[in-house]
Amino acid sequence: MRIEIDHEKLKQIVQQYKLRLLVYYGSYARQEDYQPERSDIDIAFIARCPLSPQQIYDLMTDLILLHRKSDLHLVNLQTASGLLKEAIAKDGELLYEDKKGYFEGLCPYLYKCYYETKKFRQIQHELFQKKLSEELSNV
């Protein structure tokens, strides 16, 4: 069940922070296992220019007020991990884009970031497994 939002307020938020894109992701986007009383809302954004930490905090506050839900997570899609970019490309639900087709055109790049970082995730996993084995052998 989607939360009804005020589109005029959304327009003001987009203009204030010079946003290019807002995308829901996670359980709210998929509407699977989403329970309004217990689940959070995940939103990814892209701004035209970098936002300061204070601006990001203010943007999150404005999105919380827009959705009337305090459990909201905000991520900058430009600095997100490859794994998160892939999840957003796969399951993302568009909230706002400054040009029609922007999100759709961005998805191949998001998938590319995921696949280009695969080797690093594998190395990290192998190092974790090695460290875990060492720790367990000392128990």
C-alpha positions as a LaTeX table, in Angstrom:
\begin{tabular}{lrrr}
\hline
Residue & $x$ (\AA) & $y$ (\AA) & $z$ (\AA) \\
\hline
Met1 & 0.00 & 0.00 & 0.00 \\
Arg2 & 1.53 & 3.28 & $-1.14$ \\
Ile3 & 1.49 & 6.38 & 1.04 \\
Glu4 & $-0.39$ & 9.27 & $-0.55$ \\
Ile5 & 1.96 & 12.22 & $-0.95$ \\
Asp6 & 1.41 & 15.88 & $-1.76$ \\
His7 & 2.85 & 16.31 & $-5.26$ \\
Glu8 & 3.08 & 20.08 & $-4.89$ \\
Lys9 & 5.29 & 19.63 & $-1.83$ \\
Leu10 & 7.34 & 17.05 & $-3.73$ \\
Lys11 & 7.86 & 19.60 & $-6.50$ \\
Gln12 & 9.07 & 22.17 & $-3.93$ \\
Ile13 & 11.51 & 19.65 & $-2.43$ \\
Val14 & 12.89 & 18.75 & $-5.85$ \\
Gln15 & 13.43 & 22.42 & $-6.69$ \\
Gln16 & 14.93 & 23.33 & $-3.31$ \\
Tyr17 & 17.58 & 20.59 & $-3.45$ \\
Lys18 & 18.00 & 20.64 & $-7.25$ \\
Leu19 & 17.23 & 16.93 & $-7.54$ \\
Arg20 & 17.45 & 14.95 & $-10.74$ \\
Leu21 & 16.05 & 11.70 & $-9.37$ \\
Leu22 & 14.19 & 10.17 & $-6.44$ \\
Val23 & 13.63 & 6.40 & $-6.44$ \\
Tyr24 & 12.01 & 4.10 & $-3.90$ \\
Tyr25 & 13.83 & 0.82 & $-3.33$ \\
Gly26 & 13.61 & $-2.08$ & $-0.90$ \\
Ser27 & 10.40 & $-3.59$ & 0.42 \\
Tyr28 & 8.40 & $-0.39$ & $-0.10$ \\
Ala29 & 9.28 & $-0.37$ & $-3.81$ \\
Arg30 & 8.59 & $-4.09$ & $-4.24$ \\
Gln31 & 5.52 & $-4.00$ & $-1.98$ \\
Glu32 & 6.63 & $-7.44$ & $-0.77$ \\
Asp33 & 6.77 & $-7.98$ & 2.95 \\
Tyr34 & 6.05 & $-4.28$ & 3.39 \\
Gln35 & 4.11 & $-3.64$ & 6.58 \\
Pro36 & 3.25 & 0.06 & 6.97 \\
Glu37 & 3.36 & $-0.02$ & 10.76 \\
Arg38 & 6.76 & $-1.78$ & 10.94 \\
Ser39 & 8.64 & $-1.31$ & 7.66 \\
Asp40 & 10.79 & 1.61 & 6.62 \\
Ile41 & 10.87 & 3.51 & 3.34 \\
Asp42 & 14.12 & 3.53 & 1.38 \\
Ile43 & 14.75 & 6.37 & $-1.08$ \\
Ala44 & 17.75 & 6.95 & $-3.35$ \\
Phe45 & 18.46 & 10.37 & $-4.83$ \\
Ile46 & 20.67 & 12.10 & $-7.36$ \\
Ala47 & 21.20 & 15.85 & $-7.08$ \\
Arg48 & 22.48 & 18.17 & $-9.80$ \\
Cys49 & 25.32 & 19.33 & $-7.51$ \\
Pro50 & 26.76 & 17.79 & $-4.35$ \\
Leu51 & 24.70 & 18.35 & $-1.20$ \\
Ser52 & 26.34 & 19.21 & 2.10 \\
Pro53 & 25.72 & 16.92 & 5.09 \\
Gln54 & 23.28 & 19.54 & 6.44 \\
Gln55 & 21.40 & 19.64 & 3.13 \\
Ile56 & 21.15 & 15.84 & 3.09 \\
Tyr57 & 19.80 & 15.92 & 6.64 \\
Asp58 & 17.28 & 18.60 & 5.65 \\
Leu59 & 16.28 & 16.63 & 2.55 \\
Met60 & 15.67 & 13.55 & 4.66 \\
Thr61 & 13.61 & 15.60 & 7.12 \\
Asp62 & 11.51 & 17.01 & 4.27 \\
Leu63 & 10.95 & 13.52 & 2.82 \\
Ile64 & 9.94 & 12.23 & 6.26 \\
Leu65 & 7.36 & 15.01 & 6.51 \\
Leu66 & 6.19 & 14.38 & 2.94 \\
His67 & 5.61 & 10.68 & 3.66 \\
Arg68 & 4.43 & 11.22 & 7.25 \\
Lys69 & 6.72 & 8.38 & 8.31 \\
Ser70 & 9.79 & 8.78 & 10.51 \\
Asp71 & 11.44 & 5.50 & 9.53 \\
Leu72 & 12.96 & 6.61 & 6.24 \\
His73 & 16.41 & 5.86 & 4.84 \\
Leu74 & 18.02 & 8.11 & 2.26 \\
Val75 & 21.00 & 7.22 & 0.08 \\
Asn76 & 22.94 & 9.19 & $-2.50$ \\
Leu77 & 22.84 & 6.99 & $-5.59$ \\
Gln78 & 26.07 & 8.55 & $-6.87$ \\
Thr79 & 28.04 & 7.27 & $-3.87$ \\
Ala80 & 26.11 & 4.05 & $-3.19$ \\
Ser81 & 27.82 & 0.66 & $-3.33$ \\
Gly82 & 27.65 & $-1.43$ & $-6.49$ \\
Leu83 & 25.44 & $-3.92$ & $-4.66$ \\
Leu84 & 22.95 & $-1.22$ & $-3.72$ \\
Lys85 & 23.01 & 0.27 & $-7.23$ \\
Glu86 & 22.09 & $-3.13$ & $-8.66$ \\
Ala87 & 19.21 & $-3.55$ & $-6.19$ \\
Ile88 & 17.88 & $-0.09$ & $-7.09$ \\
Ala89 & 18.15 & $-0.80$ & $-10.83$ \\
Lys90 & 16.35 & $-4.12$ & $-10.34$ \\
Asp91 & 13.55 & $-3.11$ & $-7.95$ \\
Gly92 & 13.50 & 0.69 & $-7.97$ \\
Glu93 & 10.19 & 2.51 & $-8.27$ \\
Leu94 & 10.38 & 6.01 & $-9.65$ \\
Leu95 & 9.20 & 8.85 & $-7.43$ \\
Tyr96 & 10.65 & 11.72 & $-9.50$ \\
Glu97 & 12.90 & 12.23 & $-12.52$ \\
Asp98 & 13.76 & 15.59 & $-14.05$ \\
Lys99 & 13.66 & 14.20 & $-17.60$ \\
Lys100 & 11.40 & 11.43 & $-18.83$ \\
Gly101 & 13.40 & 8.23 & $-19.21$ \\
Tyr102 & 16.31 & 9.38 & $-17.03$ \\
Phe103 & 15.99 & 6.50 & $-14.55$ \\
Glu104 & 15.47 & 3.92 & $-17.27$ \\
Gly105 & 18.57 & 5.20 & $-19.06$ \\
Leu106 & 20.56 & 5.13 & $-15.82$ \\
Cys107 & 19.80 & 1.48 & $-15.01$ \\
Pro108 & 22.41 & $-0.04$ & $-17.40$ \\
Tyr109 & 25.08 & 2.10 & $-15.69$ \\
Leu110 & 23.86 & 0.93 & $-12.26$ \\
Tyr111 & 24.10 & $-2.72$ & $-13.34$ \\
Lys112 & 27.57 & $-2.04$ & $-14.79$ \\
Cys113 & 28.75 & $-0.65$ & $-11.44$ \\
Tyr114 & 27.54 & $-3.83$ & $-9.77$ \\
Tyr115 & 29.34 & $-6.15$ & $-12.18$ \\
Glu116 & 32.54 & $-4.10$ & $-12.14$ \\
Thr117 & 32.75 & $-4.39$ & $-8.36$ \\
Lys118 & 32.00 & $-8.12$ & $-8.28$ \\
Lys119 & 35.68 & $-9.13$ & $-8.05$ \\
Phe120 & 36.15 & $-6.86$ & $-5.01$ \\
Arg121 & 33.15 & $-8.38$ & $-3.27$ \\
Gln122 & 34.53 & $-11.86$ & $-3.97$ \\
Ile123 & 37.94 & $-10.94$ & $-2.54$ \\
Gln124 & 36.28 & $-9.39$ & 0.51 \\
His125 & 34.20 & $-12.54$ & 0.99 \\
Glu126 & 37.28 & $-14.78$ & 0.70 \\
Leu127 & 39.18 & $-12.67$ & 3.24 \\
Phe128 & 36.21 & $-12.81$ & 5.61 \\
Gln129 & 35.97 & $-16.60$ & 5.26 \\
Lys130 & 39.71 & $-16.96$ & 5.92 \\
Lys131 & 39.54 & $-14.74$ & 9.00 \\
Leu132 & 36.47 & $-16.60$ & 10.26 \\
Ser133 & 38.21 & $-19.96$ & 9.82 \\
Glu134 & 41.23 & $-18.69$ & 11.74 \\
Glu135 & 39.06 & $-17.37$ & 14.57 \\
Leu136 & 37.07 & $-20.60$ & 14.79 \\
Ser137 & 40.24 & $-22.71$ & 14.88 \\
Asn138 & 41.38 & $-20.71$ & 17.93 \\
Val139 & 38.20 & $-21.47$ & 19.88 \\
\hline
\end{tabular}
